[in-house]
Amino acid sequence: MLSNRRRRYALQFLSDTTGSTSLSDLAEQVAAWENEASVDDISASERKTVYTSLQQFHLPKMADTGVVEFDRRSGDVRLTESATDLDIYLELVDRYDIPWSLYYLGLSGIGVILTSLAYAGIQPFTTVPFVGWTVFLIAAFTVSSVSHFVLSRRMRLSSNTVPPEGEDA
């Protein structure tokens, strides 16, 4: 369900909305984000395309999973409590970034290489004692972990007015 950008945009809008909203308002904002424009600048055709796909496909699918409540007759859409569980699945990665999992894997690999070279007594890695490399790696992981924590908090669905992937995408 979360693999589709339009659904993620819909979740972002709904998470910033108290109570229910109309399908028209939702479609209007999603269309604006998709076209990187303001709501006033999107065309009727862009709005209608998003409206139709949300109404016929995306919102029913999201309602089936229990993330939203969608009343087809009135066009009202509301986020359910279970939507808050979705944050853990949304590691949003900009097209110029790497996933945190790959970053930590690379940092671990560099740590293994550095400590192995220092332990083996290979120059110039012996100029810094083995304990120094260990402290350096602990500091690198600490700074990385704090950065990861702060960025992941900022990238949560309900923490931005504009969807995170739309800011730099």
Secondary structure, DSSP 8 states (H G I E B T S, - for coil): -TT-HHHHHHHHHHHTSSSEEEHHHHHHHHHHHHTTS-GGGS-HHHHHHHHHHIIIIIHHHHHHTTSEEEETTTTEEEE-GGGGGGGGG-----TTS--HHHHHHHHHHHHHHHHHHHHTT-TTGGGS-HHHHHHHHHHHHHHHHHHHHHHHHHTSGGG-SS-HHHHH-
